């Protein structure tokens, strides 16, 4: 049998939240006495007094990718460390929703230029940073956000090779793939999305690419985490997930090949560090009340970019950190990744 992996987040005792995740590997396809593994993992997060409904929904979608003949095995190793009721509730809900539906959307798609995008399910989250978060800025006012529409998001930042294949030009001084594209303005990024959407193979399946909204970007970066980073509040483990500058290091202006660090819970790489990423929105101050599907103001002076870069300290790589500048601005610190509205034909 394959190894059963277990992934635990550090408990945030100050908020009374048990941030532990149980990774359940699905073992299936018994043939001739041989055990074949299905490459599908469940990440049950934030198990405390209740089950997170978004995580349950995500797990259910993962289940739909496996064969209907899968045998489900719950490995009970050290299960006494977790709250039993939420786990069992999750399992029941997942098994009840695991029957594939007609026209089910793929969790991940690969488009005509080899770009991978993962399906991000709709849900709610707290946007911005809590008052005692290290490195917090005043523009990061916490507020509740509801995203009622699922969407696809690039697994990686757009690479130089992908950009050149669509635009026919590479603005980087050192032209290397699979390094992320840099020195592109917000307008350049939007033009890329438009031209990518116009490729015959993409038009044939109705794919219309765009930049993610600022809310979509932070939602995907957090991947259920309410902490400063997708892996917790401490920057101690950030090096496993991000290219950034340690406080004792000299300033550097390098970027690194995409996907070399660990992905977040939703399979997205380099959401922290490497290069900043343009978002769709004009910059505006956050509201203090709950909002649904925010897209920013209709007009403005500066466009938002997110995520930090390899020359930044950890504080600027936080999930909530936001910055903005005029849309014509280009920098070797700024790139982007693309989004795709769901539903779309696979």
C-alpha positions in Angstrom: 0.0 0.0 0.0 1.2 3.5 -0.6 2.4 5.7 2.3 -0.3 7.6 4.2 0.9 11.2 4.5 0.0 13.4 7.3 0.2 17.2 7.2 -0.3 19.3 10.3 -0.3 23.0 10.6 0.8 24.7 13.8 -2.0 25.2 16.2 -2.9 28.9 16.6 -3.8 28.7 20.3 -4.5 32.5 20.5 -7.6 32.0 18.3 -8.5 28.6 19.7 -8.3 27.1 16.3 -6.8 23.6 15.8 -5.1 24.0 12.4 -4.4 20.5 11.8 -4.9 18.6 8.5 -5.3 14.9 8.0 -4.1 13.8 4.6 -6.0 10.7 3.5 -4.6 8.9 0.5 -7.1 7.0 -1.5 -6.2 3.5 -2.3 -8.0 1.9 -5.2 -8.0 -0.4 -8.2 -7.4 -3.8 -6.7 -6.3 -6.1 -9.5 -4.6 -9.5 -9.1 -4.1 -8.8 -5.5 -2.0 -5.7 -6.3 -2.8 -2.4 -4.6 -2.7 0.5 -7.1 -2.6 4.1 -5.7 -4.8 6.9 -6.9 -2.9 10.2 -6.8 -5.6 12.0 -4.8 -5.2 13.5 -1.4 -7.7 15.0 1.0 -6.6 18.0 3.1 -9.0 18.4 5.9 -8.1 21.7 7.6 -9.1 23.7 10.6 -10.6 20.8 12.5 -12.0 22.2 15.7 -15.6 22.5 16.7 -16.9 22.1 13.2 -15.8 21.1 9.7 -14.9 23.9 7.2 -17.6 23.6 4.5 -15.3 24.8 1.8 -12.7 22.2 2.6 -15.4 19.5 2.5 -16.6 20.8 -0.9 -13.0 20.7 -2.2 -12.5 17.2 -0.9 -15.7 16.1 -2.6 -14.5 17.5 -5.9 -11.2 15.6 -5.5 -13.2 12.5 -4.9 -15.0 12.9 -8.2 -11.8 12.6 -10.1 -11.3 9.0 -9.0 -13.0 5.9 -10.3 -16.4 5.1 -8.9 -14.9 1.7 -8.0 -12.4 3.2 -5.5 -12.3 1.6 -2.1 -12.0 4.3 0.6 -9.7 3.6 3.5 -9.4 5.9 6.5 -6.1 5.3 8.1 -6.6 5.7 11.9 -3.0 6.3 12.8 -2.9 8.7 15.8 -6.5 9.5 15.1 -7.0 10.2 18.8 -5.2 13.5 18.3 -8.0 14.9 16.2 -11.6 15.7 16.9 -13.5 12.6 15.8 -16.9 14.2 15.0 -15.6 16.7 12.4 -13.5 14.1 10.6 -16.3 11.6 10.4 -18.7 14.3 9.2 -16.2 15.2 6.5 -15.9 11.6 5.4 -19.7 11.1 5.3 -20.2 14.2 3.3 -17.4 13.4 0.9 -18.6 9.9 0.2 -22.1 11.2 -0.3 -21.0 13.6 -2.9 -18.4 11.4 -4.6 -20.5 10.3 -7.5 -19.3 12.1 -10.7 -21.9 14.3 -12.3 -22.5 14.7 -16.0 -20.5 17.6 -17.3 -18.3 17.7 -14.2 -15.5 20.3 -14.5 -12.0 19.1 -14.3 -10.0 20.1 -11.3 -7.0 20.9 -13.5 -6.8 21.8 -17.1 -3.8 22.3 -19.5 -4.4 24.7 -22.3 -3.0 24.9 -25.9 0.3 26.5 -24.8 0.9 24.0 -22.0 -0.3 26.3 -19.2 -1.8 24.5 -16.2 -4.7 26.0 -14.4 -6.4 24.6 -11.2 -10.1 24.9 -10.3 -10.6 27.2 -7.3 -14.0 26.5 -5.7 -16.3 29.4 -4.6 -16.4 30.2 -0.9 -16.0 32.8 1.8 -13.0 34.1 3.7 -11.6 37.0 5.8 -9.6 39.4 3.6 -6.9 41.6 5.1 -4.8 41.2 8.2 -5.6 40.9 11.8 -4.4 43.8 14.0 -1.5 41.9 15.7 -0.1 40.4 12.5 3.6 41.1 12.1 4.3 43.5 9.3 0.7 44.6 9.0 -0.2 47.8 7.0 -3.1 50.1 7.5 -4.5 49.4 4.1 -5.1 45.8 5.1 -8.4 46.3 6.9 -10.1 43.0 7.6 -13.5 42.3 6.1 -15.5 39.3 5.0 -15.6 38.4 1.3 -18.0 36.0 -0.5 -16.9 34.6 -3.8 -20.0 33.0 -5.4 -18.3 31.9 -8.6 -15.6 29.2 -9.0 -12.7 30.0 -11.3 -9.5 28.6 -12.6 -6.1 30.0 -11.7 -2.7 29.4 -13.2 -0.7 26.8 -11.2 2.4 28.8 -11.9 3.3 32.4 -12.8 3.3 33.0 -16.6 6.7 31.9 -17.9 8.9 33.7 -20.4 8.3 30.9 -22.9 4.6 31.1 -22.6 4.6 34.9 -22.9 6.8 34.8 -26.0 4.7 32.1 -27.7 1.6 34.3 -27.5 3.0 37.9 -27.8 6.1 37.1 -30.0 8.4 39.1 -27.8 10.3 38.7 -24.5 11.0 41.9 -22.6 13.4 40.3 -20.2 17.1 41.0 -20.5 18.1 37.5 -19.6 15.8 35.2 -21.6 15.4 31.9 -19.8 12.5 29.5 -19.5 10.8 28.4 -17.2 11.6 31.6 -15.4 8.6 33.9 -14.8 8.0 36.7 -17.2 9.0 40.1 -15.8 9.2 43.7 -16.9 5.6 43.6 -18.0 3.1 46.4 -17.2 -0.5 45.7 -16.2 -1.5 46.7 -19.8 1.0 44.1 -21.1 -0.6 41.4 -18.9 -4.1 42.2 -20.0 -3.0 42.2 -23.7 -1.5 38.7 -23.1 -4.8 37.5 -21.7 -6.7 38.9 -24.7 -4.4 37.3 -27.2 -4.3 34.0 -25.4 -8.1 33.9 -25.5 -8.0 34.6 -29.2 -5.9 31.6 -30.1 -8.0 29.2 -32.2 -7.6 26.3 -29.8 -8.8 28.5 -26.9 -11.7 30.1 -28.8 -12.9 26.6 -29.8 -13.5 25.7 -26.2 -14.7 29.1 -25.1 -11.9 30.0 -22.8 -11.6 33.7 -21.9 -8.5 34.6 -19.9 -8.1 37.5 -17.5 -6.2 38.6 -14.5 -7.5 37.5 -11.1 -9.3 40.1 -9.0 -7.5 41.1 -5.9 -10.0 39.1 -3.8 -9.6 36.0 -5.9 -5.9 36.3 -5.6 -5.8 36.5 -1.8 -8.5 33.8 -1.5 -6.3 31.4 -3.6 -3.1 32.4 -1.9 -4.6 31.7 1.6 -6.0 28.4 0.5 -8.2 28.3 3.8 -5.4 29.8 5.9 -6.4 32.8 8.1 -2.7 33.3 9.1 -0.1 35.7 7.7 1.1 33.1 5.2 -0.6 30.0 3.7 1.5 27.8 6.0 0.9 29.8 9.2 1.8 33.0 11.0 5.5 32.4 11.4 7.9 33.1 8.6 10.1 30.2 9.9 8.9 27.8 7.2 8.4 30.4 4.4 11.7 29.3 2.8 10.0 26.0 1.9 7.3 27.9 -0.1 8.8 31.1 -1.3 11.8 32.9 -2.8 12.4 36.0 -0.7 15.2 37.9 1.0 16.3 37.1 4.6 16.9 40.1 6.8 20.6 39.4 6.8 20.9 39.0 3.0 21.9 41.8 0.6 19.3 43.1 -1.9 19.0 41.0 -5.1 17.0 41.4 -8.2 16.8 37.8 -9.4 13.8 35.7 -10.1 13.8 31.9 -10.0 12.3 29.1 -12.2 8.6 28.6 -11.3 7.4 25.7 -9.3 10.7 25.0 -7.4 9.3 25.6 -3.9 6.3 23.8 -2.3 2.8 24.5 -3.4 0.0 25.7 -1.1 -2.9 23.5 -0.2 -4.7 24.2 -3.5 -1.7 23.3 -5.6 -0.5 26.8 -6.5 3.2 27.6 -6.6 5.0 30.9 -5.8 2.0 32.7 -4.5 4.5 34.1 -1.9 7.6 35.7 -3.3 9.6 35.2 -6.6 7.8 38.0 -8.5 4.8 40.3 -7.7 1.7 39.5 -9.6 -0.7 42.0 -11.3 -4.4 41.8 -10.3 -7.4 43.1 -12.2 -8.5 45.8 -9.8 -7.9 49.5 -9.5 -6.6 50.3 -6.1 -9.1 51.4 -3.4 -9.4 51.3 0.4 -11.1 48.2 1.7 -14.7 48.4 3.0 -15.3 47.5 6.6 -18.4 45.4 5.9 -19.0 42.2 4.0 -18.8 42.3 0.2 -19.7 39.8 -2.5 -17.5 39.2 -5.6 -15.6 42.5 -5.3 -13.8 43.8 -8.4 -12.6 47.2 -7.1 -13.7 50.6 -8.4 -14.6 51.2 -12.1 -12.0 53.9 -12.4 -8.7 54.7 -10.6 -5.1 55.8 -10.9 -3.2 52.7 -9.9 -3.6 48.9 -10.4 -3.0 46.4 -7.6 -0.2 43.9 -7.5 0.3 41.1 -4.9 2.6 38.4 -3.5 6.0 39.9 -2.8 9.2 39.2 -4.8 12.6 37.6 -4.3 14.1 40.9 -3.2 11.5 41.5 -0.5 11.6 40.6 3.2 9.0 38.1 4.5 6.6 40.8 5.6 6.0 41.9 2.0 5.2 38.3 1.0 2.3 37.9 3.4 -1.1 36.8 1.9 -2.7 40.2 2.8 0.1 42.5 1.6 -1.0 44.8 -1.2 0.6 47.4 -3.3 -0.4 49.5 -6.3 1.1 51.6 -9.1 0.2 53.1 -12.5 -0.8 50.4 -15.1 2.0 51.4 -17.5 4.7 50.7 -15.0 7.2 47.9 -15.7 9.7 46.4 -13.3 11.8 43.3 -13.1 10.0 42.5 -9.8 6.5 42.2 -11.4 4.9 39.4 -13.4 1.5 37.8 -13.4 -0.6 34.7 -13.5 -3.8 34.2 -15.4 -7.4 33.4 -14.3 -10.2 31.8 -16.2 -13.9 32.1 -15.4 -15.7 28.9 -14.5 -17.6 27.1 -16.0 -15.6 26.5 -19.1 -15.3 23.6 -21.4 -12.3 21.4 -20.6 
